[in-house]
Amino acid sequence: MRIVTLNLNGIRSAAKKGVVDWLAQSEADVVCLQELKAQVGDLSARMLNPPGYFGYFHYAEKKGYSGVGIWSRRQPDQIVEGLGIADIDAEGRYIEAQFGNLSIVSIYLPSGSSGEHRQAAKFAFMARFLPRLETLAKSGREFILCGDWNIAHREIDLKNWKGNRKNSGFLPEERAWIGDLFDRVGLVDVYRRLYPEHEGEAYTWWSNRGQAWAKNVGWRIDYQIASPGIAARAITARVYKAARFSDHAPLIVDYDATPIGMAGQVRPVKIHLS
């Protein structure tokens, strides 16, 4: 089973850069999308349901803002849109596809980089989302939370960590919160489980300023965070950089998920990190 997560920074922009065409080559079973920046009327038929895929979306109420989605080869048993928290759901930040005992979630945490009011909104989201994650961890379901978490966990996860210690995305409170998911709640950072020491090849986002992409001055803020059972079935992972669809890069993870409820979807393809 191949799972991909990608912040599109606008689905229409990413489509013009070839993301739908790439999807056909990716062999992905499920693709979790963030930052649609669109409503249903803005999407073409190929964006809504790419060839061979079913599309599901949770749009933000504000036009041209936020939004998450899932493209899946197989129709889920159930789709859950939103968290049932009005102000969070108005920004389109959570969608869950359920396949048997496995949930695959596309999640988009707020960014606090635009000002104190948005950092406060980010902290409020984190405070209210954590109990949901604790409940999910105790539910008995296997799950993979894919998305742009807008937090670099450790110094290894961004190039200029010394200069970003007081900036949103690398604040001590944010790092402690995501660390709590791993240490106390018991969730697993799948990429780090596979590759504990990878640095530059693990980055998933680069600023559009100062030739950050060319110089690989990046951040690892896109994760697949999973329950221990499915995390232990992760085979290999990589960040796809051969083409650019946005300021983020797709994070691709292959899992052996046969016993979890996705039988027939397994692709134990070896991926060589570049």
Buried (B, 14 or more C-beta within 10 A) or exposed (E): BBBBBBBBBBBBBBBEBEBBEBBEEBEBBBBBBBBBBBBEEBBEEBBBBBEEBBBBBBBBEEEEBBBBBBBBBBEBEEBBBBBEBEEBBBBBBBBBBBBBBBBBBBBBBBBBEEEEEBBEBBBBBBEEBBEEBBEBBEEEBBBBBBBBBBBBBBEBBBBEBEEBEEEBBBBEEBBEBBBBBBEEBEBBBBBBBBBEEBBEBBBBBBEEEEEBBEEBBBBBBBBBBBBEBBBEBBBBBBBBBEEBBBBBBBBBBBBBBBEBBBEEBBEEEEBEEE
